[in-house]
Amino acid sequence: MKISQQRFDRSDIRQFNTLSVLNQICRKGALSRAQIASELGLTRATVSKITLDLLDASFLAETRLTEGGAGRPGMLLNLNAAYGCMVAVEIDLDRVSIAVADFSRTIFWREEKRLKPDASAGASLRSIAGLIDAALAAGAARQLRCLGIGVAWAGLVAHDEGLLVYGPSSGWKDIRLKTLWEDRFDVPVYVENEANAAAIACQHLDNHPQEADLIYLSLGSGLAAGLISEGRLLRGRMGFAGQVGHVPFSNNGITCSCGRKGCWVTEIGSAAVLRKLAGQGMPPLDDASCGKDPLQQVLEKALSREAAVWQVLIEVGQQLALGAAQLVHALNPATLVIGGRLGQLFKLVEAEMRESLDALALPGMLADFKFQVSASGEDPLFGCLAIVHDAVLNDPSNFTVETSKPSQ
């Protein structure tokens, strides 16, 4: 868990130490007071005072006694799951996914609903709001107050304003989602580009903790990159950095949803995969006849080792590696993760993609370089939970206590 300390007066050592204690528990899970003191180089008395305040504020809960080790066992401290709940919403072109988690980031409710790609923004958002009502009800049933709603959207997002500026695939424009939903649900709303949210998730997950230089390529109906540079999300001048799906890639290519021809996404996105399968003679896939998403049908065919599907996956994987090599040359990341709705498909050809990338990139730039295809499909949702979680922890009013209770 990455916690910003810039909002606090740096001379206030107590605030700094409080954040450090929370940071340790967020990153490592349940710890004893002695373990926290050892990790941070603080005295046990200091840690005891800080954790007492955090227990009083219900941020932490005592769980169980430590096992093994020398000396008297101590109580383990962890985040208090009952402190509240967080709602994560991922809005894609043709579907919305929603999850609700407690404060320990354990998901206890989730739902997915298909959206009509040709529906208006207003109609789609009304449908999504109904699902959020159900999500909030699930939290209330557990007596958990909602701490915030995190939203990941595939398009240009003005992060601070919570404004959906433009969706190249959906056509949505200038929607003040933060204002709209904060008025509707009366909780804080945080809006982020879905690739940025997925990159944030990678920083919070065990496989890439605190990664300083990372690229997350989110690939589905669209394509965007979440860019982490020197530990910070790289947003660019207007906050729209990472729209790599619309860089020119193919001369005389097909027309993209953005209106231009030959964009990278037109060669590697979900529509490209289906188009190239049709070019191999495969009948059109739709979900009307069998009730299954077309990409799920492709995955099943790939797992059955159908030759035409594997040929297309390897071809598209090579085109994906070609563009990825350009990103490696431009940004010199330590880690490149490919995920999104096509993650499960391209996980099958991960080794072939890495081989292509090794052949395309300058050898010196791949020293200690990590390449991974994420098959989760839920990285943006986990990123939304992380965004809400961090916002709560970064607000000093949530846990600042003037004085600790005197010891009995």
ABEGO torsion letter per residue (X at the ends): XBBBAAABBAABAAAAAAAAAAAAAAAAEBBBAAAAAAAAGBBAAAAAAAAAAAAAAGABBBABBBBEEBEBBBBBBBBBAAAEBBBBBBBBAABBBBBBBBAAGBBABBBBBBBBAABBAAAAAAAAAAAAAAAAAAAAAAGBBBAEBBBBBBEBBBAAAGBBABBAAAGBBGBBAAAAAAAAAGBBBBBBBAAAAAAAAAAABAABBGBABBBBBBBBABBBBBBBBGGBBBAEAAGABGBAAABBABBGBBBBAAGBBGBAAAAABAAAAAAAAAAAGBBBBBAAAAGBBAAAAAAAAAAAGBAAAAAAAAAAAAAAAAAAAAAAAAAGBABBBBBEAAAAAAAAAAAAAAAAAAAABBAAAABGBBBBBBAAGAAAAAAAAAAAAAAAAABAAAABBABBBBBX
